[in-house]
Amino acid sequence: MTIPDVTARGLGVPGVPGLSGAGVTAVPGSTAVLPTVPANSASADPASADSAPADSAPPAAAPGAGALPQLQPPGFSPESARRDIPILHRTVNGHPLVWLDNGATTQKPRQVIEALGAYYGAANSNIHRGAHTMAREATQMYEAGRSAVAEFLGAGSPDDIVFVRGTTEAINLVAQSWGRANLGPGDDILVAVLEHHSDIVPWQLIAKETRARVVPIPLTPEGAIDQDAYADLLSSRTQLVAVSHASNVLGTVPPVKEMTALAHRYGAKVLVDGAQAVAHFPVDVQDLDADFYAFSGHKLFAPTGIGALYAKPEILRSMRPWQGGGNMIESVDFSRTTFAPVPHLLEAGTGHISGVVGLLAALNWFTSFDREAVAAYESALMTYAQQALSTVPGLEVLGSAPERIAVLTFTLAGQDPAGIADWLDRDGIAIRAGHHCAQPALAHYGLESAARASLALYNTSEEVDQLVTSLRRLQEAPEEVR
C-alpha cells in the first residue's frame, strides 16, 4: 500500500520541516522529548530478563503451554511490531506490562507518537481556506490521510470518506442524516444481538423519532448470527441492517458479504461496524458491497478521537447535514446558506487534524507488515490461547463461532470479573471486565458481566502463558489473599 507523502518509517511531507522522516527534527527553542524505542533496541522484548526489574521475574509458564510452530508464520514476527511500541517496555506493579485489552484500545507505535509531536512542533495550522504555507501543509497532510483511509478500506475515492471522532459518531451520523430522511412508521431496522451499544442505541433513538422499529437478529448457541432467523426477518419493511464485522465480546466474524447481498435483495441498506475488524484482517468495502462502513482509529494503533465513515458515493451525496458550522458551507447569509459538497458537508467545524496525522502514520506502520501473515499469526495465537485457557479449572470462554478474531471473553467459577481483572493487574496483566458495552450479547449467555482478554499482532504466546499462570494462581489462592 502506498500512502501519499508518507515514508516507510513515519510521516513525511516534502518541504515541511520536522515531518520528513521517522524522527522529529528539532524545532528551535523546543525542549520536548518524545519517548522512543530504537528499532534494534535490546529491550525489544519486554518479557526478557533485561527489560524487567531483577525482583520481578515473570510468572512461570503455564502447565502444558509451549510455543506452537504456527505462531511464527513466514513474513511476520510479533517482535517486529513490539520493538516499535514504547509502552510495551514499561512495568506495572513490578512486572513487565502484558497488554491484553486491545479490544478497548490498542497501543501506539513510536511512528505515531513522533508524527504527532512533529506536527505540533513544526506544522500546526488549521486546514482548508488558509492562504499561508502552514495551512497548505496541514491541509495536504489531512487530505493525504483521507486518501490513505480510502485505500486502506478499498474505497473508490477519497471523497467517499468522512472523518469522525470514531465508530460511535459515524453510526450516529448515519442515523441522524440518512436515517432521519429515509426511515418512517412501520420501517424495520435489523440489528444483530451481538452488537456494541453504539450500534444499538443510535437506532433506538432515531426509531423513536421516526416511528420505525428496531428488530434484534438472534444468535445461535455458538454466538454466531442465526442466518435462518435473519433471512426470515428480512422483508419489504427492512430499510437498514446494522452488523459488526467482528464482535467485541464474542469475536464472531459474521458472513457480512452474504448478509449484505441478501439485504440488498429487499432494497435495504447495510451498515457495517468495523471497529474490531480493521486491525485483524484486510477489508474491501467494495467487495463487501457495504453501504456504510465505520471504524475507530484508536483500535487501529492511531490516536483516540479520530475515525472514519465510508459511504457509497451515491448515498453520501444524498445525505443532508447533521451538524452546522464552518467548513461545511459555501456561503452564508441570513436569507440563505449554501453547502459544501461531501465529504466536507458532513465535517462541520475544525476537524481532529492531529488525529488524522496520527491515523496516517498508524496506517503506514500497520500496512508495512504482511497483512495475511499477521492474520495467520493472530489466528494461531488465538488457538494457542484457547488451548492454554482450557487448563484453568472453572474457566469458560464465551462463544465458539467458527469464524472469529482473537477475542476471548470468559468467566471463572467462583470469581467476579472485576476481581479477576484486579488480580491480573497485580501481575502487570491488563484485561477488561464488565459488560463491554454489549449487554444483549452477554444476556444471550445469561450474564451481566465477564472478563475479556483481547489480542493484537504484538502479543506473544509467552504473554498468554503469564495470563494462564496468573489465573491458575487465582483459583488456588486462599480467599483472604485475593
N, C-alpha and C positions, 0 to 999 in steps of 0.2 A: 504494500500500500504506500503510495506517495502522498504525503501531506504537503500542501503548498507552504513554502518558506519555513520548513521545519527540518532541522538536521537530525541525524540518527542518534545524537546524544542529548538533544534538548531543543528548546525553542530557538529559532534563528530567523530574524527578519533582516534582509540585507539593508545596510545603511542605518540600522537602529543600534546605537551604542549599548553594549551590555546585553544584547539579545542575539548575538551572532554565533553562539556556541553553547556547549554544555554548562560551563561555569558562568559566574556572574562577573562581568567586567566591573572593576571598582568604579563607583561614581565619586567624583571629587567631593571631599567632605564627609563621605559616608563612613560610618563605623559599624554598620550592620554585619553580623556574622551569621551565615546560614549553616545549619547542620548538614554535613555531607559525609558520605562514606566512600572512600576511594574504591574505584571499580575493582581493584585487585587486593582489597583490604584483607589482611589475615584474619580479621574478625568477621568475615562474611557469614560465617555460621554461628548464630548466637547460642547454639547448643554446644559449641565446642568448649573445651576447658579454658581456652584463652579468653573467651568472652564472658565468662561467669565468675563472680567472686569466689575466692578459694573456699569459703564456708557455705556455698550454696550449690552443691552439685545437684544436677537434675535427678529426678526420681529414676530408679532402676527400670529397665524395660519391663513391659507387661508380660506375664507368662504367655508363652505361645506366640508372642509378637516377634517379628523379624522382617527384614527387608524383603519385599517381593520383587522378583526380576522385572515385572512390568511397570514398576514405579519409575523406571528411568527409560522411557521410550526414546528412540533416536530423535534428535533435534531439539530436545528440551531437558534442562536440569533446573530444579527449583532454586538451586544456589545462584543461577544466573539472574534470577529475579530478586532473591533475598539480599544480594550484595548492594542493590540499589535502594533498599528500603531502610532509612535510618532508624525508624522507631523499633524495628525488629532487633536492634542491637542494644536495647536498654534492658534493665532488670525491673521486676515488680516484686515487692516483698522478698527481695534477696534472691530471686530466681530469674533466669532468662525469660523474657516475655514469650508466651505462646499465644498468638492471636488467632482465636477460633471464633471470632464474632464478625466475620466478613459479610454475613447476610445483612447486618445492620450498617456497617460501613467498612470499606477497605482502607488499608494503609497506603501512604503516598510515596512514590519513588522520589529520589532526590532531584530528578529532572523536573518534576512538577514543582517541588519546593523552590528550586533555583529559578524556574521560569517566573513564578510569582514575584520573587524578590527582584529579579531583573526588570520585570515590567514596572513595578512600583518605583524602582530605583532609577530607571532610565527612560521610560516611555509612557508614564501615566498621563492620560488625557481622556476626555470624553470623546465619543465617536460620532461619525456622520456629521455633516453640515459644517465641521470646523475647517477653516482655511489654512491653519498653520501646520507646520511639519509634523508635530507630535500627534495632532488629531488625525492626520492622514496615516501615520504609522500605526496608531491604535486601531483605527478602522480597518486597516489591512490585516492586522492580527485577528480581529474579531470576525471578519468575513472569511479569513483563512480557516478559522475554527468551524464556521458553518460548512464550508466545503469539505473539511475533514469528517465532520459528522455525517454528511450526506454520503461520502464514500464508504465510511465505516458501516453504515446501515444498508448500503446498496440502493440508495435513493437515486432518482433520475436527475435531480438538480439540487443545488444548494438552496434554491428558493422553496423547496419542499420542507425545509427545516425551520422550526420556530424555537428560539431559545426561551427556556422557562427556568424556574428555580429547581425543578425536579419532577419526578413522575407524578406526584400528588398535584402539583399545579397544572401539569399537562392535562391530566384527566379532568380536573375542574374546568380548564379552558374549553375542552371539547364539550363538556356537559353544558356550560353556560352559553357558549357561542353556537355550536352546532345543535346541541340538544334543545335549547330554547326555541330554535327556529324549526325543528323537524319533529319534535315529539308532541303528542296530543292525547286527548282522552281515549282510552282503550288500547293505546300502543303498549307493546311489551319491550322491556329491556332485560335480556337474559344475562345473568351474572353467575359465574361458577362459584360454588360454595368455598372453594379453596382460595378465593381472592383476598388480598390485603384490604384493610378497611378503606384505603384511599381509592380502591376500585369498587367500593360498595356505597359508601356514604354520599359521594357526589351524585350518584344516580338516584339515590333515595331523595335527595334534596330537589333535583330537577323533576323527578317523577311527581313529587307532591305539588310542585308549581304547575306542571303541565297536565296533571291528572293521568299520567301514564302509570305503569306499574312495573316494579322490579320483580323478576321471577328467578328464583335460585335454580341453578343446574346442579343436581345432586352428585355425590361422589360414590364410587364403589368402595367396598371394604378395604381395598388396597390403597385408597387415596388417589385414584385416577378419576377423571371426569367420566361420568356414566354417559357413554356416547349414544346408547339407545334412548336414554331419557332425554338427552339433548336433541336428538332428531325428532322425538315426539313433541317437544316443547316449541320447536320452530313452527311458525305459521305466518300468514299474511299480516298478522298484527305485529310481528317482530320487526323492530326498527334498528336495534343495536344488540350486538353480542359483545360482552366485555370479558376478556380472559387473559390470565397471566401466561406468559411464555414459559415461566418456571415458578413454582410455588416457593414462597419464602419460608414456609413451615414444613411442607412435606417433600420439597424438592421435585415434585412431579413436573414433568415436561409434557404438556398435552399435545395432541396432534393438531397444532394450530392451523397448519396449511389446509388440512382436510376439513376442519371445523369452519374455516373461513369460506371455503368453496361451497359448503352446504348452506351456510348463512346467506351467501350471495344468491343462491337459487330462489330465496324468498325475498330478495331485494333488500336484505338487512345489511347494515354496515358493521364492521368488526374493529374494535379497539383492542390492541394487544399491549399489556403491561409488560415491558421488557426489563424492568428494574433488576431482577435477579438473573436474567438470561445473558445479557450482553457481555458480562465478564467471563462466561463459561463456554460459550460456543459461538461460531460465526452466525450473523443474522443477515438475511437478504429480504428486505421488506417487499421488493417487487416479486420475488419468488413466492413469498407467503401470500401476496396479494392483499396485505393488510390495508385497511382504510386509514387507520391511525396506529402509530407505534410510539411508545414513550419510554424514556429511561432517565436515570439519575446519575450524574457524574460521580458522586461520592461513592457509589457502589462499583465504580469503574476506575478506581485509583486516582480520581480527579478531586478537586475541592468540593466542599459542601456548597449548597445554594445554587448549583448550576445543573441543568439537564436539557433535554431536547424532546420536542414533539415532531414526528414525521406525520404528514397527511398527504394523501393523494392530491395532486395539483388541482384537479377539478373540484374536489371537495374544499380544499383550502381557499380557493378563490370565491367560493360561495359563502364562506363564514364571515360573520359580522364582528365588529369589535366587542370585546368583553370588558375592556378597560379603556378609559380615555386619558389622553395626556400628550406629552411631547413624543416625538419620534414616529408616532403612528398617523400623523396628519400631513396633508399637503398645504392646506391653508385654513385659517380660522378667522371668522368674524362673528358678530353676534346674530347675523341672519343666516349664516350657512357655513358648515365645515365640510371640507373635502378630505378624504383619507388617502394615506399612502397605500401602495399595493402590498399584498402579502409577500414575504412573511412579516414585514415591518408593521403592518396593520395590527398584528396581534402581540406586539412587543412595546407596549406603552411605557414611556419613561426611560430613564437610564438603565441599561442592562447591566448584568454582572460581568463587566468587561474582564476583570482579572480572572473570574471563574472560567470564562471562555478560553483565556490564555492558558490556564491550568489544564482545562479539558483537552486543549490542543496538544499540550505536552504529554498528557496521560495517554491519549490515543497513539501518539507517535511511539511512546515507550512500549505500550502494550502490543501494538501491531508489529514491533520489531521481533517478536517471538513467533515461532511457527504455531499458528492457532490450532491446527489439527493435532499437533504434538502436545500442546498444552491441554487440550480437551481429553486426549488419551491418558495423559498423566493424572489429571484430576479424577477421571473415571476409575483408574487403577487405585488411586489413593482412597477414594470413597469405598471401594470394595475391601481394601485393607482395613479401613476404619470400621466397617460393618463387622468384619470377622473379629477384629480386636475387641470391639464393644460387646460382642456376644459372650465374651469370657467374664463379663462383670455380672455377678449374681443380682438378679432382680431388675436388670435394665431391659427396657423395651423401647425399640425405635419405632416411631410412628411412620406408617406408610411403606408400601412395598411396590409402588408402580414400577413397571419395567424400564421406563424412560425417566431419568431423574438427574438432577445436578447434585453436587456434593454438599447437601444439607441434611444433617442428622439431628432431628428433634426427638427427644427421648424422655421417658420417665424412669425413676429409680425407686424401687419398692421401699416404702417407709421414709422417703426423703422429699422434702419440699423443694420445688425447683429453685426458689431464691436461695435456700440453704445450700443447694448443690453448687450454685454459681459462687457463693461466698467462700465455700470450702476450696474450690478450684482456684479462686483468686489468690488464696494464701500460697499456692504453689506457682503463682505467676501465670496461670492459665485463664484466659478471658473467653467466656461464653456468654450467651444471652439467656435470660429466664423471664417468663411472664406469658402473656397471651400473644405476643409477637404481632400485634395489630391484625390478627386473623382469627378472631374468636369463633366465627362459624366453622372454620376448618378444625379447630380444636374440639368444638362441641360435637363434631361428627364422631369423635372418639370418646365422648363423654367427659372431656377435660375442660378446665378453665385456665390452666397454665401448664407449661412444660419447659424443659431445658433444651437449648439448641446449640450444637456445635456446627459451624458452617466453614467450609474450607475454601482456600484460594490457591492460585498457582504457586505461591511462595511457601505453602505449608508442606511438612515432611512427615514421613512415617515415624520418625523419632518423636515428633510432637504428638502424634496420635498415641504413641506408647506412653508418653508422660500423662496424657489425659486419662488413659485407661488405668494406669497405675494409681493415679490420684483418686479416681472413682472407686477402685477396689479398696484403697485405704479408708475411704469414707465409709464404705459398707462394713468394714471391720472395726472402725473406731468406736470406743465407748461413747454413749450419748453425751456424757458430760464434757467431752473434749471437742464435740462437733461445733 
